[in-house]
C-alpha cells in the first residue's frame, strides 16, 4: 500500500525537536520501499573525526524553518508551498503563491528571535500551494500506477509534480523523450498541474 512520507529529517542533535513537524512527501508503488523528500533536507552530522566540518544547518536555521513550516501549514494553507533549505548559504527558500503573505509569514516567524533575523531567506513565488499539490499527488489513481508502471510520485517544488516510471521505453534520454512527454501530458490532464516524468528502475521490497 502506498504511503506518504511526512516526517522531517533533521540533524542528530535536533531529531527529537523536529519529529512533530509535517512536510510534503513521496508516494511509492505498492510493495516498494518509500522515501521522503521533505521541505527540509537535513544532513546527519558526521561521525567523530579530528576536525569535524560545521553542520550544514545551524540551530537558528532549523528552528526558523520549522516555525515557518508550521505557521504556513496552519494559517496560510491556501497560499503556502514549502520550505527548502539551502546548504550552500545556510539559509532557505520559502515557496508561496503570494509574496506579500510570504513576507508577512517570515516577519512573524522572526519576531522576538534576534538570531533568526540573521538567517538568509529567499522568497519564491510558485503557481500552486502545497494543499493543491497534495491534491494533485493524491489524484494519481491506482490504475495510473499500474498502467504507467509508476515507481513514485512526489512534491519537490510547488511548480510541478515529480513522477518516476519504470517503463523501459522511457529509459533512453533521447529515444524515451517522446514517451516521457506523452506520459507527463496525460498525467497532467488527470491531476490538473504540470508533471515532470523521469525513468527509474523498479523498486523492490526487502
N, C-alpha and C positions, 0 to 999 in steps of 0.2 A: 504494500500500500504506500502511495506516495506521501511523503511528509515534508513540511516546510520548515527549514531550519530558522529559528528565531533568536537564538542566543547570541549575545555579543561576546566575541573572543577578545580577551584582554591580556595584558602582561601579567605574569605570575603574581606580582605584588598587588594588583588591582582586581584579580579574578573574582573574589568574593563580593567586592563592592559593586561590580558591574553585572553580576549574574542576572539581575532582575530587569535589565534594560532590554526592550524588544527592538527588533530590526527587520529588514527585509531578508528574503532567503531564496533558496532554490529548491524546486521540486525535482525529485528524481524518479526515474522509471521504476515500475514495480519490481521489487527484488534487488534493486541496485542500491549500493551504499550512498546515503545522501551527503551533500556537503553544503556549507552555509556561508556564501559571501554575504557580508552584512554591511550596514552603514559604517561600521568600524572595522578597519583591517589592522588589528593589533598584532604585534610580533612578540613572541615569548622571549624574555630576557635570556641572553646567552649563558651557558654554564660557566662555572668558575674558571677564570683564566687570570693570567698575571696582570694584564691591563685591559679590563673589560671596556668595550665601547659603550657610550651612553645609550640608554634605551631610545627607540625612535620617537616615542611619545612620552612626555613628562606627565606628572600627575595633573597639572593645571589643564593641559590639553585634553587629557582623558576625561576629566571631570566636566569641563565645558562642553565637550562633545555629547556626553551623556545627558547633561542638562538641556541642551538644545534639542536633542532627540526626544526626550520625554515630554518637554513642553510642546514641541511641534506636533507630536502624535496626539496629545491631549487637547490642545486648544487651536491648532491650525490644520486640522486633518484635511480640509478641502483644498489647501494650497501647499502643504508641507510635503517635501520629497524625501530627502535623506541627507545624512552627513557622511562625507568621505574624507578620511584623514590623509594628509599629505606628508609622507615620511621625509621628503627632501627639505621641507620647510618647517617641520614640527608644528604644522598648522592644519587647517581643514577647509573644505569647501561645503557650503550648505546649499542644497538644491531646493528651490521653491518656485511655484508658478507666479508669485507676486513678490518682487524685490523690495517693495516698501514694507510689506509684512515681514519679510526676511530680516530687514534691518531692525525692525521693532523686536522681533524674536531674539536676535543676537544681543541687542542692547539690554533687553530684560534679563537675559541669562547672565550677562556680565555684571549687572548691578550688584554692588555690595561685595564683589570679589576682585580686588585690585590685581591679583596675579593673572586672572582670566583675561583682563584687558590687554595683556601683552601677547596673547596667543593670536597668530595671524588667522583671519577668517575671510575667505573669498566667497562672495555670494554669486550663485549661478542660477539664471532663470531657465526653467525647463517647462515643457508643454504639459506635463502631467504630474499629478500628486502621487504620493505613494499609495494612497487609497485607491486611486484609479488604476495604477499599475498592478496592484494586488488583485483587483477585479479582473484585469486582463489575464493575469497569470492563472487565476482560477478558472477562466473561461476555456482554457485548453482542455478539451474533454478526454475521457479515457479512450474514446475511439480515435482521436487525433494522435494520442501517444502510440497506439498500435499501428495505425495507418502510416504514420510518418517515421516510425522507428525512433521515437524521441528518447533521449537519454536524460535530458534535464531541461528545465525552463526556469530562468532566474531573472532577478532585477539587479543589475549592476549600476544602472543610472535611470532616472525617470524620463529618459528620452525615448527608450525603446525596450522591448522585451528580448532577452537573450535566450536563444533556443539552440540546443545541440541535438543532432540526429546521427544515428549510427548507420544510416543508409550509405552503403559503399559507393553509390553513384554520385554522392556529393563529396567524396574524399579528395579527388584531384583539384588543386587550386584553380586550374584553368578549365578543364573539361567539366568539372562539377559546378561551375559558377551559375550556369543557366538553371540547373536543378535547385540550387540554394536560393536563387532569386525567386523562382516559382513557388517554392515552399514558403518563403518569407511572405510573399504576397497573399497566398492562400490563408496562412495563419493570421496575418494582419487583418484580413477581411473578417475572420471569425472573432478575434479578440478586440478589435477596434483601436489598436495602437500599432505603431511601426514594430516590425520584428526583424531581428538580425539572426541569421542562421549560420552555424558552424558545424563542421563534422567532428564527431568524437567516436572513439572506439567503444563498443558495447561495454557497459559496466556489469560486473557480476558480483553477487553477494558472496561473502566469505563462507 
